[in-house]
Structures are given as C-alpha cells and as structure tokens.
C-alpha cells in the first residue's frame, strides 16, 4: 500500500496567495484559488505516476467549525484573521474539484485535517504500508518515520527525519515536546514565554521530555528561564495537548474508500468547463485523450458549490461553437494563442547601428503599429532622464536602443556614456516622424508616462493604444500593471526590476545597468505589452467596452500628460509663513494638552495618549485594538470631544495642524521642479473603481478645504506674472446626477428653478419656510442630502449631526417619504449588483463588486452602499472627464489662450492671461455644462461656478 494524503489547506492558501486574482467571466465568481488548486492537484497526480504510484489517495480538509482543542483552550487559533472574502466562496469549489479528479475528499466535524491525516497515516503504517503526506505543515512533522514522510511539492523535496532535525533540533518523536515549550503564534498555542525552538530543543535533548523538564525546572541556572518554566508549567502542559495530533479519530470513511481511482474525463472536464478554465481544460483533455467538445459544463456548480442555473454555469467551451467565432470567442482564442508563444530573451537585440534602426523603422511603417516603452532614471517623468527606448513589432521580435548607459564607461576619462550607443539626438530625430505619424498606432502600457518623457524631447506621441487603460475599461480598478496582466493573461512573469537593479540603498538606476542585461529587461516590456494588446483589444468589442475606452479613457491620457507637464506655480514664501504659523500654534496646543493632562507626554504617540485618556483620566467609552492598546483614532477622539472633554479636542486640533505642516507646507517646496519652478502632480487614470482620477507626488486632491487653515494652503498656489487662475467648479453635480438617475421630480424641479437645494430639502422635511431658515436646520438637510448619496446609515448620520440614532433614523425615513423614488433607486441598485456583480454609470462604465454576495454582513453592507454611490460618483467623474477631453480643442479653436492645469474632483483649474479671463470663463463654463451631451441628455441642468483670481483660494 502507498497512501498519499494531501493537506488541502496548504494547496488552497498557496494557490490563493501565489496567483493573481481571477474571476469567472460569466458571473464574476472568484476562481483564482480553484484554478491554482486544480493545477497543483493535476501536477501531483502526474508526478506520482510510475513504479511507486499511490494505491490510496485523499485530500483532507479542515472542517469550518471548532475542534476539540477549543474545549481544551478556548483561545486556540483565536488570533487567526478571517479568510479573505475572495477566498470564501472558493472553499466548497475546491471540494468539488477534488471529487472531479476522482480523489477522496474528506473532512470531519470536531477534528482538524491534521488529526485525520495522522489517523489515516498511522493506520497505513501499522498495516505495513508507505505514507506520503503532501504538506509543509510543521505540526505534521511529528508523524515522520521510516514509513511516513512529508512531500514539499513547491521545492520538490522530501521531508524526512533528517529534515525534521534540521528544523527542530530534535527527531520527529520529540517535536511535540519542543512545540509545547516554544508554542505557536499562528495557532495561538501559548508555550512558555521566552523559550524559542532552539532553546526548547536544548532543554528537551538534556531532559528527555516535557514532564521530566518541568520536574527539574528548579535546577535550571538561568533565572528568567527557570522562573518561566515554574510559573507557566501548566500552560506548557496545555500546549502539549494542543500540539499532539490525534491518531485515533473515528474516521467516517474506511481505508478502502481511499483506494485510488483513475481520473474520469466525464467528471473532470465538465467541472473545468463550468469553471471556465478553457486552456487548462484543453490541456487535461489532451492528456486524457478526450475530446472536450463531447462534454457539457457541469450545470450544478455555483458560488456555494451547490445547484445553479445551468444557463449561467454551463457555458459551452469556445471550441464547441460552430461557424464564425463571436467577438468573445475570438478574444478567448487569441489569448490562448498568444499565451502559447514562448518568451525568448535571447532573441531580443540591442540596436547600436543606425542602419539597423532604419530597418526597424521601415518595418514599423509597413505594418502600421509598434509597441513602445521608454527606460529612464526615475519615476518622475518631468525630471527623469531618458536612458533608452524599446520597440516591438511582433511577439518575440523586440529591440532595445540604449542611449545614455554609463556602465562600462572609462572611469579614467571621467566617466560619461558607455561605448557602443547611438547618439540620443540622432535617434530622436529618426524616430520622431514615426512616433508622430497619424497612420501608425503606438501601443504601450501607461503611455501617459512615456508621453511626458518624449514631450521633453519634442515628440508628440500619437495616436496611441494603452493596454493599462484597455484593461481598466474592461475589468475596472484591479491590478492593471504590466506584470500582473502578463501573469493573468500570458501566464508569464516578466523579469522583476529589482532582479537587475537591486533594492534598497544599493539599487541602481537604469543607466547604471549593463546594456546586455538592460536589453533583456527592456525589450521584454515592449514584447509583453504588444502581446497584451493582441489579447485585450478584441475583448473591448466582445464585452461592449469599446465606447468607454475610445471616448473616455484613450483620449484623456494625452490631455492629462499635457496638464502634468504644465504644472502650477507655488509660492515658497507663503508656504514658509504658513509652516511657521502652524509650528507655533501646534507648540502652543501641545503645551495646553500637557497642562490638561497634568504631565508631559508624546502627543503623537497613540499608546501614550490612550494611557492618559483612559488610564490616568479614566474617560469612559475606551476601546482596545487587537494589539491591546487603546484606540485613539479620529472617530474615538471625536466622540470624546462631542461629550465635552477638552483634551481630545485639543489633540484633534494639534493633529490637524501638524498634518497640514508635514504634508503640505513643509513638503510642497520639495516638489517644485528646479527647471520649471512649478509643481507637477501625476494623475492616476486607472486607479479608482468609479472612474475618478487620483493625484500623486504631490497629492493635490486631498487638501482639506473645510477648515480655514486648509484653505490657507490654497493661497500658495498662484498664477504666473501677468496671468490669473480660473477655478471652474460643478455645483452639487452628484445630487444633480442622483435626480437624473432616480428621476426624482422634487429634486429636478428645485434644480430647474435654481433653488437652494439644501434649504428646499429642509423645508420639505421639517415644514420650515425657506426664508429666514435656521442655518442649523439647513445643515442637517445638507448632511442628509450628501449622506443619502453614500448610502449613509442612521448610525452614521447620528454621529455626523450629534443626534440620537432614532432621531437620525426618523430623518432618513422622512427623507424617503418626501422624495419618493430615491429609496426605490437604492433598492434597485442593490438588487442589480447582487445579480450581476457590478453597477453602471450613465455612460456605461462598469463598477465591479465581485464580492457583493459575501456572507460577511458588514462587508456586504459596504458593497451595497458602494453600489448605490458608484453610479452617481462615477457618472459625475465621467462628465468631468468628457469636459476635459473637449476643453483643449474648444479653447484652441476659439483662440482663447487658456491652459488647463489641474483637476480636483469636480473642479478644473486654468491659467489665463489677465486680459483673456472675460472670454475664457463663459467658454469654459459652456463646455463643462454641455459635457454630458450628446451621449446623455440629463433631466436636470448642470451648473458651473467659475471665477478668476491671483491664487487658487481667491478664485473660489
């Protein structure tokens, strides 16, 4: 007998964490771990074939409930976090996968997988059989013997008694004794404080076992070790019970049930097709000498492993379709075809001869497209130096043009450029006509960066296709980096940058890397990008995302690139004055805080602050974090301040000032470009699920404008001499979008009549005349108006307004009564997202929430709130994107010399000559108001507030 026992948890978690996320295309079900699990299980069965092929085999899983160990020690495994939400629906599917492979699938209530493994392994060994346990779990090492071994499939090594000794310092028979002393932080086995594996091994080797050691604990010379062994003796004995595996579990399946059965194509292929693992299905079918077209997908599989609608789960494999392929089938075929082409780094060439470059240019002109990428000295495309350019014309046909490498330069001559490189200016001149040719498509990954680099060399890169933006239009804001996309679609891991450049302080810049190594890395980038384009571009048509990409994503990239290049002026002196003022006021607040506390302490230390508030001062309502420290976050301090406690309010004030100082007034001067004397932010176009842009290095979108001090920072953003800044801001755009989407008559009429929407809401809800209205009542209505957009709860509204939860609940109820249709919209959105896994903006952008049907009620409620807000926020984001895309063309056509500098949520900032503001403002306003049309005719008018001034704050 040869019994193979697979630790199912090891396979599942290794697959989940090692592979990129993967969702089933038909319904968004996460299946990445299932895919990895199937591949690992299939590889194992193939590797085990031969003379020593198993006669019996099973995959053992942990049961979801508690085990007998929790009765011994209630905190056993108490520190383990919940499983990731993406993984939870995949657990039952891995069970189904095991059965599909014709392998016994075993779990048992009250016992852990390790105990079941120990029981079966003992039974087989006692019967004279051989046992292979596929796992690296250290707890299972106590089972190792002449007949029982562990197999690490990742490193392809057998863990025998010698390997156990290397890890624990004792043989397998003493592993339990060592673990009883050292404990296990992962499983929350307490052990004895201060004793690790090495010390535990020394003690066990000297005293033989735990009980003998504890009996002689008083003889231990080291004081602390002796004291701990005496004090925590009972804890060590409990640990001994926890780590000892049961070898007598009353297993529900006898050994004969584990007899190995050959893989049945009739069971496995339908399962794989239901999971939509198309490439893997074909590979398995080939090895099983089966035709996948003869099998239908298993229509019984859903997210919980139970019954599902066959129309959803039983999609037919593309190979089974007849006639011309649909766009979706073509996209899938293309992905499989491209993924099969090997990536050969030895085939890439370094171009150091102009004649060779000219021949590449001829090829590019002939075929009409090229993949391009730049290599530079840094990530800031306004400062980084161009080191080289890489091109690809077909999968596997890629080159690198080194320009400014220094590795290999003659140090005796004072360094400089390495030999055998073309002149940078000559290369730019040769490539410029191609890169600007409107008949040649330039393909890249995050081309906005490359546009910024090449623009500094006089190249206006156009037209373009961007694989990052294509992926964003298709799949939303998941990881759309090139490496992740390559692993997901091409099953290829590109060379990591740190592998060629190092990391930390010793990390090289790209110009310091030798040309041969740089060629392999750089040319691969262009090659992989071209392959991704070939895979992803057909999906746009197949999945109805062409309009989104062509009208909102692709045309916005060059607009953002130009905005980043323009930058904005920042006055250093204003920032310096503000920084000094914030420092003085923060110091005064710190002194006041110390006086209120009755002692000096580090105000910036959450632990010390918590000890003062809840320890020394004894304030009520304190809660502890998982680390055991008092929670002193903003919400905790806000609650205390609302109750009238002075110290927490002062701490909040201190935190606000110090954050403004460190984040803005101290750091913004460091971002001023020494050449342009301006600050150049970088926009992330594909980072936010709703389509909003994010601003980085520096982040100019999170400047707090609700406080007076925050608004002061905007005074440092100034216009150039002889010019003005224009701020053009959409007024209450998200409420207007809500009125359109939900078709709320009262809101539509209010906007059409130009009413104060918050005062109108207050009047409707509280039966209060608009004229002479108490500002506090209007404030409450404003909080409800904006809170409803974000799916606010009674609890959240109560906290925001400082009222009881029941009163807040009454407000929300009244709101829904006064504005019928809003609640219907909210419920419709929740229903839609639960059924489809996404919601849409009015322009067709899909905002994906694949985990919406999670069993975790808090997470599910979060996704439901997000699904209510996403169409509103996303539609508003799409509207301003459309305005930005149109703006430059309209301004240029009208000969208005206005330049768009910044986008901050619902606001655009322009720089205009003093004498052109009167022409610019109405033109900018007109473009922004009409941005939704003709794609969408809004039921309510948009409003834009625009003003010109010498600085950003004054323009409001």
Buried (B, 14 or more C-beta within 10 A) or exposed (E): BBBBBBBBBBBBBBBBEEBBBBBBBBBBBBBBBBBBBBBBBBEBBEEBEEEEEBBBBBBBBBBEEBBBBBEEBEEBBEEEEEBBBBBBBBBBBBBBBBBBBBBBBBBBEBBBBBBBBBBBBBBBBEEEBBBBBBBBBBBBBBBBBEBBBBBBBEEEEEBBBEBBBEBBBBBBEBBBBBBBBBBBEEBBBBBBBBBEBEBBBBBBBEBEBBBBBBEEBEEBEEEEBBBBBEEBBEBBBBBBBBBBBBBEBEBEBEBEEBEBEEBEBEBBBBBBBBBBBBBBBBBBBEEBEBEBEEBBBBBBBBBBBEEBEBEBBBBEBBBBEEEEBEBBBBBBBBBBEBBEBEBEBEEBBBBBEEEBBEEBBEEBBEEEBBBBBBBBBEEBBBBBBBBBBBBBBBBBBBBBBBBBBBBBBEEEEEEEBBEEBBEBEEBBEBBBEBBBBEEBBBBBBBBBBBBBBBBBBEBEBBBBBBBBBBBBBBBBBBEBBBBBBBBBBBEBEBBEBEEBBEEEEEEBBBBBBBBEBBBBBBBBBBBBBBBBBBBBBBBBBBBEBBBBBEBBBBBBBBBBBBBBBBBBBBBEEBBBBBBEBBBEBBEEBBEBBBEBBEEEBEBEEBBBBBBBBBEEBEBEEBEEEEEEBBBBEEEBBBBBBEEEBEBBBBBBBBBBBBBBBEBBBBEBBEBBEEEBEBBBBBBBBBEBBBBBBBBEEBEBBBBBBEEEBBBBBBBBBBBEEEBBBBBBBBEBBBBBBBBBBBBBEBBBEBBEEEBBBBBBBBBBBBEBEEEEBEEEBBBBBBBBBBBBBBBBBBEBBBBBBEBEBEEBBEBBEBBBEBBEBBBEBBEBBBEBBBEBBBBBBBBBBBBBBBBBBBEBEEBBBBBBBBBBBBBBBBBBBBBBBBBBBBBBEBBEEEEBBBBBBBBBBBBBBBBBBEEBBEBBBEBBBEBBBBBBEEBBEBBBEBBBEBBBBBBBBBBB
